[in-house]
Amino acid sequence: MTEAIEILDATEQKPETDFIVLAPGTIASDFALQNLNKSLGEAQNEFAPAVKGEVNTYGGDKYTPLEAIIAAVRPSLTKYHLTVSQFPVTDLEEKTVTVYTRIVHWDSGEWMQNALELPGELALGKEGAPKFNQQTIGGAQTYAQKYAYKAIVGIP
């Protein structure tokens, strides 16, 4: 006898109901997050400094690139069984970029997720006119990824 296999359309989404709201835009697997919080606290004690090693050619200010932030924390996150994943979503009608950042504790399955929404329409170029294109979307996404990553792992 052949069993029927249900194939879901990739565009269909089942509503996620197994979470709690910690704050506007922030959800988690449960309120306590005991294992995740313990591991994250231990990892934070071992984070290496993220150095401001790049210079912004537009303003001349030093900044810390996302790669340096990840390099400073990933060994400790891995040691304490934590993973950070990021998922960018662009809303073409609203001209926004939202980055969903989730931290997961491997052993317990506990997780916490935050959404950071930024405008994707920016003033660029000599004329300073607002633009909404791949460049502005990419810039907003990179900026959101950096600050959302810092926030979820607790880097000031």
Stockholm file with secondary structure:
# STOCKHOLM 1.0

chainA/1-156         MTEAIEILDATEQKPETDFIVLAPGTIASDFALQNLNKSLGEAQNEFAPAVKGEVNTYGGDKYTPLEAIIAAVRPSLTKYHLTVSQFPVTDLEEKTVTVYTRIVHWDSGEWMQNALELPGELALGKEGAPKFNQQTIGGAQTYAQKYAYKAIVGIP
#=GR chainA/1-156 SS CCCCCCCCCTTCCCCCCSCEEEETTEEESCSCCHHHHHHHHHHHTTCCCCCCCEECTTTCCEECCHHHHHHHHHHHHHHTTEEEEEEEEEETTTTEEEEEEEEEETTTCCEEEEEEEEECCEECSSSCCEECSHHHHHHHHHHHHHHHHHHHHTCC
#=GC SS_cons         CCCCCCCCCTTCCCCCCSCEEEETTEEESCSCCHHHHHHHHHHHTTCCCCCCCEECTTTCCEECCHHHHHHHHHHHHHHTTEEEEEEEEEETTTTEEEEEEEEEETTTCCEEEEEEEEECCEECSSSCCEECSHHHHHHHHHHHHHHHHHHHHTCC
//
